[in-house]
Amino acid sequence: MEKGLTINHTAATDSWRMFHIMAEFVEGFDALSGIGPAVSIFGSSRVGPDSPIYAKAEEIARLLVRNGFAVITGGGPGVMEAANKGAAEEGGRSIGLRIELSRNEVHNVYSNLTLSFRYFFVRKFMFIKYAMAYVILPGGYGTMDECFEALNLIVTQKSRTFPMIFVGRDYWEGLINWIKRVPFRTGTLGPSDTEVFKIIDEPQQVVNTIKKVVNE
């Protein structure tokens, strides 16, 4: 595992790091280029199998597979495990894009295609490149980092527009209301900047929304 960097030692390792980054991109392209239509599902690693959030993630994944989509997650526990489990048990492509962390991160056993990344930005690129939609269940900083980067890429036209669906109105509504209210008042966001995402709670409606946009 690569430790934190200091100015004094980065120059000596930059060439090695560049080739490692390139290798991660090549491995990701080779492994994921043939997966077909896919949806990335995000959410907390800290929810257990008894949580309603876990059950909802699993149900959404099952419905996605029944409708011809592969499921991509971060390969960890919690929501990621639930989504990989639902996809795998439904007989679909269940993909886990794991990240190497300094802490002892637990990975789930339900992905039938697993890739491991050292660099967050390479991993996030794979989520965006190969997903036709994002489904975002309740989560913390990692979940918000992934969804807000995608929102920014869409708004700045660095990425194609694709459905971004927040699942869990009680969890997300306060944040969404703040986005729609405060940044508009200060002029830091425009009216069209919130048109790229929706809040939907029903799993079947989530899948129907994705299918409608994909088929347009």
N, C-alpha and C positions, 0 to 999 in steps of 0.2 A: 504494500500500500504506500503510495507516494505521500510524504509528509508535507506539512505546510511549507510554502516557499519563502525564501528571503532573497533580497537583491543580491547578496554576495554569492549565492551558489546557483542562481538561475541560469547564468550564461553557460555554465559547464554542462547543463542538462537539457538545454533547449532543443538541441538536435534530436536527442533521444525522445524527448516529449513529443516533438512534431511527428516522428515516425509512429509512435504509439497511438497518437490521435488519428493519424491516417489509417492505421490498421483497424481501429475501432469503427471508423466510417465504412471501410471496405467490408468488414465482417458483417456489419449491420445491413448494408446494401445487398450482399450476397444472400443472407439468411431470410430477409423480409421481402424481397422483390416479387416473390411469387405467392404471397399469402392471400391475394384477392381483396375484396372489400372488407374493411376492418374498422372497428370503433375502439378508441382508447377510453378506458374507465379509470378514474382517479378517486382517491378517498383515503381516509385515515388508516394507518397501520395498527391502530390501537383498539379497534372495535373487535369484539369476540363473536363467536358463532351464535350466541344467544341474542345478539343485538338486532333490532329491526333494520338497522342500516345494512348489516351483513346480509340479512335475508333479502332486502331489496336489491342489493348489488348482484346477488346470485340470480335472482329472478330476471333482472334486466339482461344479464349475460345469456341466460337460457333462451330468452325471447330473441335476442340478437342472432344467436346461432340458428334458431329455427327459421329465421328470415334471411339466412345466407351470409351473415357477417362473421368474420373472425373477431376475437376479443384480445386486446392488448392491455396489459397492466404493468406496473412496476415490479411485479414478481414477488412482492413481500407478503406479510400477513395482513389481517384485517380485511378491508374492502377489496384489496388486490387479490387476496386468497379467495374471497367469496366469488369474485367475478371469474377468476381462473377455474374455480371449482364448477361453477354453473356451466361455463363453456365446455370444459372437458367432459363432464358427465352427460352433456347433451350431444357429445360426439363431434364437437367443432374444433377449430383451431384455437388453442388457448396459449397465448404468447406472454412470456414474462421477461421484461427488460430490467434486469437487476442492476443495482448500483453497489459498488464496493465502498463500504464505509468503515471508519476506524472502530466504531463500536460493533459488537457482535450482533449483526442484523440477522433476523430469522427470515428465511425464504419459504415460500409455500411449495407444495409438491404437486400442484395441479396444472402447471404449464407443460404442454407437450412440445413447445419450442422455447428454449431459454437462452438468453444472451446476457453476458455480464459486462458492465461498463465501469471504467475508472472515472470517466469525465462526465459530469452532469450534462454539459451542453451537447455532447454527442448523443447521449440517451434522449434528451428532450427533442433533438432534431428528428430522431427516429419516430417518436410519438406523433409528431406533426406530419412528417412526410407520408407515413403509411396509414394514417387514420382519416376516415371520411367524416368523423364526428368525434366530439369529446363529450363524455358523460361525467359530471363532477359531483360526487357525493360528499357528505360532510368530511372535512379533513383540516389539517393544520397548515403550517408554513409551506411544506413541500407541495401539497395539493394546490394551494393558492399561487405558489411560484409557477407551477406548470400551466395553470389556466390563465393567469395574467400575462405570461409571456406569449401564449397563443393569441390572446385578445389583442395585445399590442402588435403582433405580426400581421393580424388580419386588418386592424385599423390603419396601419401604415402601409398596407398593400404589399408586404413582404411575403405574405402567404395568401393562398386562395381563401375565399370565405367558406366556412363549413359550420355546421350546427354545433353550438356549445350549449349544453343543457345542464343547468344546476338542478340537482335532485335533493329535496329537503327544504321546503319553503320555510319552516320554522327556523332552520339553521342559517340559511343564506339570505333571507329577506331583509334583515337589518343592514347587511353589507350592500346589497343591491340598491336598497332605498337610499343609502348614503351616497353611492356612486351617482345615482340619478339626481340627487339633490345638491350636494355640496360642490362637486367639481363643475356642474353646470353654472352654479351661481358665481363661481370665481372665474369661469371661462376656460378652465383647463381641460374640459371635455366638451365635444360638440354633441348636438342632438342625435346624430346618426351613430355615435360611438357605442350606444347601448342596444342597438338593433341586432347585434350579432349573437346575443345570448337570450335564453329563456329560463324560467323556473318551471319545472314540471315534476309532479310527485308520482303520478301513476306509471308503472313500468311499461304497460302496453302503449300508453300515449307517448312515452319517450321514444320507443321503437318506431311508432307510426310517424312521428315528427321527423326522425332521421330518414326513414324510407321516402317520405314525401319530398324532402329536399334533395336527396340523392337521385331520385327519379325525375326531377325537373329538367 
